[in-house]
Amino acid sequence: MWLPSKKESLAPPPVEMRGLHETRPLKKEELKKLLNDIALDRKIEPQKMEDFLSMPKIAIRESLSTFDVNFLFTITSLGVLSLGFNNFFKEKMPTLGKVGPFTDAFLLAFEAMSEMRATQATVMSHLPHVFLSAGVAYGLGKTAYVAVENIGRRRRIHGREKLDELIEEGGVNFSMNPKHTAAFVERGDQLAEEIAKNNNFGDFIQIGSAKPKESNIWGLWKESFNKKEIYNVLDRCDFEKAGEALIMPVEDKNIFLPEKENHDMTVGEIAVLINILDAYCDSKKCPRKKIFIIGARDMEQVYVTKKDLHDLGIRDTATLVGTVEAINKKNGGNRIEIVDPTMDVILPEVIRIANGRTIVHREPEESEKKYVENFFNKLNELGYHPTNEEKVTFNYNVTTAKKELGKNDICAILDQNAKDILMLGGIPEENILVVPQMIVKYLTEKMKKS
């Protein structure tokens, strides 16, 4: 017969397999450890945190259960009734047999709890006092049990309240999975939310100035933080173990065809952030992270240098491309990359669908200036030239199926829910581009290759 070796018998248990974002109630020892970690501000695993959050909230038990009350009422009633029969019938009451001296002594000791004892060593004499004493014992025992249980309940309630507070403040001390992704999102980011949905809890964390709408895995970062506070945030977000960092300065509403100014971080702020992350890694003696910047390559920031109020000044333009190239050149290699949603993801797909047809742009009049010029400039940069006169119409962020839309239309949308409506309106599925999902897919493939 085969027996495992000593080494094999001491092997760790197999890793628990779960579905994406699947939670389960914590076991007793897991819950105890998590509550200790929360109380002592130790690192906690995002999966365990979400397991705890998925458990129903509990309250302090203020009274005994219905069963306990009914049981006490029943056993006390039996004691009172049997004692009443004994007192009424006296010698005429059947004795139901005698009890031995040893049993009689222990029953008398037990009956002392109700301060009433049997006067004879018979079953019927002892019975009412046993019932009454049992009621007293059960009541005292249950009250003590509830009191002890409430100690654990108060600890769990306090732990949940503290965890909720830490999540809201972005101050949870996380133990992330090795090679996780850290996304710097400033005021929140739709792309980051999409990536979070497609990753396990411990594989993706958002760092910004506001709590994400749909995720609890985040850390608070403010521009006003000093170096010590910034490093503390990175410590609590377990950045040392990160595989790569995403810098996501594009505003949600301008995720496609952003203007040069449609970002919630400036070129200068992005450069400072990169330097901070590199300095942090150097302080931890860990490799500097691969960094992807999701934004327009032509993003720029203009500085004006003046010697006085009347001086016209010298204009100096800092571009995102130039800044990244300078950092890469200084450090060697191409560790920092720009992912341009428009030029790298969406327009190449539009060109593929157009397949040589003339692309025309339809946009509401009030927003025409914002997108049309930018749209055709980007197409020209990609070198697109139609090879026939057949037309295909590009529509951006259409949410309803209009009569004029059909098989010769391409729709880029921000909301996945609009896709089914557009398909019902006659637009082929392959002509509907869900912008956030496409960018996330492209970005995920880039990260896998890095």
N, C-alpha and C positions, 0 to 999 in steps of 0.2 A: 504493500500500500504506500502511495506517495504522500509524503508529509512536507509542508513548506519548511525551508531552512529558517534559521533564526533571523537572518537578514531579511528574508521575504516576509516573515510574520510581522516585522516591525515597519514594513513599508507603509507610507501614508495612504489613507483611503482614497478611492478614485474621486476625481473632480466631479462635482455635481453638475449635470448637464441641464440647462434650462433654455427656454425660448427667449427671444428678444424681449426685454422689459417684463419678463415673467417674474412675479413675486409670490412668496409664500410666507405664512406666519413663522416667526422665529421660534426656535426651540427654547426651552427654559434656560439652558446654559448660554445660548447665543444672546438671548434677551438680557440676561444678567451682565454679560460682558459688554454689550452695547451700551447699557445704561451706565455702567462704570466708566466707559470711554467718554461718553457725553459729559458726565459729571466732572471728570478730571481733564477734559479738553484734550483727549488723546485722539489719534487718527482713527477714523472710521471708514469702512468700505462703503461706497455708494450703494452697492447691491443690498447690503445689510440695512442701510438707512432706509431704502425704499421698501424693503420687506417690513420694517417696523412701521413705516408710515401707512402701509396697506392694511395693517391690523386695526380692528375697530377701536375707537376710543373707549375708555372705561371710566367709571365714576366710583367714588367712595361708597361703600355699602353702609347706609345709614341705619338699617334694621335687618331683622332676620327674614329669611325667605318665607313664602307662603307655606311651603311644606313644613318648615321648622315650627311655624306658629300652629299649624293644624296638628302636628305631632304632639307638641306640648299641651295643647288643649285636650287632645284625646287621652293622653296618658295621665294628665292631672284629673280629668273627669272620671276615669276608671278608678283612680285612687280615692277620690271623694265618694263615689258611689259605693265602692266596696267597704270603705270605712263607715259609711252611713248604715249599710246593711248590718255590719258587725255590731254597731252601737244599738240598733233597733231590736235585732233578734237575740243578741247576746248569746246565752248558752244554747239556744235553739238553732243557732247557725251552724251548718256542717263545718267540721274542722278541716276537711280535705286531707287529713293525715298529719302526722307529727314530723318535725324536722330534728335531725341529730344535734347534739350539743355543739359540735364544730360549726355546722352550717348556721345554727341559731346565733352563735357568737358573731360570725361575719355579717349575717343579715342585720343584726342589731347595730353593728358598727356602720354599715352602709346607711341604715335608716336614720342615723344621727344627723345626716345632712338636712333632713326636714324637721329636725328637733322633735320628732314623734317616733316612738318605738312600740314594737309589738309587746303585748303583756303575757302572751303564751307562746310556747314553742310549737305552734301549729302553722300550717300553710296559710289558712284563712286569716289568722291573726297577723301574719307578716305581709300578706299580699297588698293591702291598701298602702302600708308604709313603704313597701318596695316601689309601688307605682309613683307615690308622691316624691320619694327621694330620687327616683330615676328622672322625673321631670326636672327637679332642681339640678341634678348632675348634667342633664342634657342642655338645659338652658345656660348654665355656667360654661359648659364646654363650648357650645356654639358661640356664645358671646366672646369668649377668649379667642376662638378660631377666627371670627370676623375681625377682631381687633388686630390679630397678627396678619391676616390677609390684607387688611387695609394699609399696613405698613408697606407691603409690596406694591399695592395699588397706588399709594401716594408717591412712591418712588418712580413708578412707571408714568404716572400722570405728570410729575415734575420733569422727568426726562423728555417726555413728548413736548411739553410746553417749552422747555429750553431748546430742543431741537428745532421746533417751529420758528422760534425767535432767531436762532442762528441762521436758518435757511433764509428767512426774510432779510436779514442783515448781510447775507453773503459771507458769513464768518465760520462756516463748518470747516473743521480740520480733516481734510479728506486723505484717504489712502487709495490713490488711483492705481489702475492696472499699469504694469510696465509698458512703455511705448505708447501711452495714450496720447490723444491730441488735445492741445490747449488752444482755445479760440479766444482772441482778444476782440471784443465786439463793441466797445464803447457803450452806446445806448441801446444795445440789443440788435439782433440781426436775424432776419427770416431764414437766411441760408444756414446759419448756425443751428437754428431750431430744427431744420430739415435733417442736418447731419446728426444731431442728437437723437432723432427718431430712428435712425438707421444704425445706431451703435449701442452696445451694451452700456449700462449705467457707468461702469468704471473705465470706459474707453474714451470718453469725451467730456470735457469741462469747458464752460464758458466763463470768461473773466471780463467784467465790464462795470459800468456805473449804475446799472439797474438790473433787477431780477428778471431773468427770461420769463416769457409768458407761460411756457409749457415744460420747464425743466427746473428741478431743485438742485442740480449739480452745477454750482457756480460760485464765483468768488468776487467780492466787491473791490473795485479798483477806482480810485479817484485821482484826478489830476493834481489835487492838493497834497497827496501823500508824499512824505519824504522818503529817502532811500531805505531807512529802517522799516517803515510801514509797507513799502512796495515789496521788499524782500520777504516780509512776514506774509503778505498775500500769496506770493509765489510758493512759500513754504507750505501754507495751508492748502494750496491747490496742487501740491505735490509736483511742481513743475520740474524738479530735478529728474523725475522718472519719465517725463514726457518724451515722445518720439519726435514730434514736430509741433510747430506753432503756426496758427493761422491768424493773420491780421486782417480784419474784415471791416474796412472803413466805409464801404458803400452804404448809403441810406436805402432802407427797404423799398421805398417807392421808386427809387431810381436804380434798381438792380440791373436793368437792361438800359443801354444807351445813357449812362450817367453823364451829365455835364461835368466840366472840369471842377466845378465847385460843389457838386452833389455828393459830398462825402462828409461824414461826421468826425473825421480825423484829418489833419493837414499833413502835407508832405513832411514838414518839420517834426510833427508829433510822431509820425511813423518812424522816422530816423532815430528819434530819442528812444522810442520803445525798443527798437532793435538793439541799440547800445545797452539799454538796461538789461534786457534778456541775456545778452552776451556776457555782460559783467557779472550777472548772477551765476551763470553757468561756470564762469572762471572761478568765482568765489567758492563754488561747491566742488571744483575740480572734476566736473563732468563735461562731456563733449557739448559744444554749442549746438543748438537745435536747428534742424532744417526749418526754414520759414517760407510760408506761402502768403503773399499779399493779394487779396482778392479786390481788385479795383481797376479803374481805367489806366492804361499805360500813359496816356497823355495828361494825367492828373498833375497839376502844378501849383506852385505857391509863389507869389510875387512879393519880393522885399524891396522897399524903397529906402535908400540911405540919403539923409539930408544933413547939411551942416547948420541950417537955421530955418526959420519959418518960411522965408521967402525963396529958399532954394528949391528948384524943381526936382532935385534929387536924382540919384542914380538907381535905375531899376535893375534888379537882379532876380532872375526866375529860377526857382528850384523845381526840377521835374522829378516825378517818381522814378522814371527810368534812369535818369542820371544819378539819383541818390542810391538806388540799388546797385547800379554798375560800380559806383565809387566804393561802396561797402564791400562788394564781392572782390573788387580788385585789391583792396587793402588787405583782406583776409585770405585771398586766394580761393579759387574754385567758384562754383555757382550755387552756394548754399541758400541764397535768397532768390526766390522766383516770384514773378508777377503773374497772376492768373486774371486775365481780362475777360469778364463774362461775355461782353459783346463780341470782341474780336477772336476769342479762342473757342467759344462754345456756340453762341446763338447764330450769329451771321454765317459762319461756315455751314451750318445746317440749313439755313435759309437758301444759301447758294446751291447746296446739293439738291434741295427739293425743286428749286427753280429750273435747274438743269438747262441753262442756256436761254430760258425765256426772259422777257423784259420784266423787271421787277418794278412795280409801282407801289406807292405808299398811300394808304388811306388813314386819315387821322381827324378827329373832331377839330373844328376850326379854332377853338379856344386853346388847344394844345399843339397846334400844327408847328409853330415856330420852334417849339421846344425839341421836337424829335426829328422832323423831316430833314433839315439841313445836316444834322448830326448823322442820321441814318445813311444818307447818300455819300457823305464824306467817308464814312467807315467802309461802305461798299467799295468805293474807289481805292481806298488804302489796301483792301484785300485783292484788288486787281480784277474785279468782276466786270465782264463785258458780255452783254447778251449776244447770242448767235442767231436768234430769230425774233420775229415781231410779235409772237404770241405773248400775251401778258399774264402775269400772276400777281395778285395783290397781297401786300403785306399789311396785316392789322395787328396793332399792339394793344394788349390788355382789354380785349373785347370780352364781355361777360354774358352777352345775350345773343341768341341766334337771330340775326336779321335776315330779311328776305333776300338782300343783295349778296349775301355770302354763299359760297358754294365750293365746288371742287377746284376752282382756280384761285382759291384764297389760302393764304398761310396766316395762322393766328399764333402769336406769342402771348401767353397768358401767365399771370402771377398766381392765380387761384386754381388749384387742381379741380375744384368742384365745378368750374365752368366748362371743363372738357366735355362732359356728357351732354350738356346743353348744346354745345357747338356741333357735336357729332349728330345730334338729332336734327340740327339745322342743315345737314348735308355736307359738312366739311369732313374730308377724310381724316381718319385718326392720325396718320403719319404727317398730316399738315398742321397738326396742333402741337405747339411747342410749350410745354410747361416749364417755364424758365428756371424756377428754383430747383426742380428735380434734375434738370439737365446739367446745371452747374454743379450740383452735389455729386452726380455721377461722374462727371469729368474730374472734379477735384479728388474724389475718392480714388480713382484710377491713378491720378498723379501721385497721391500719397503712398499708394501701394508700391509704386516703382521707385520711390525715393529711399 
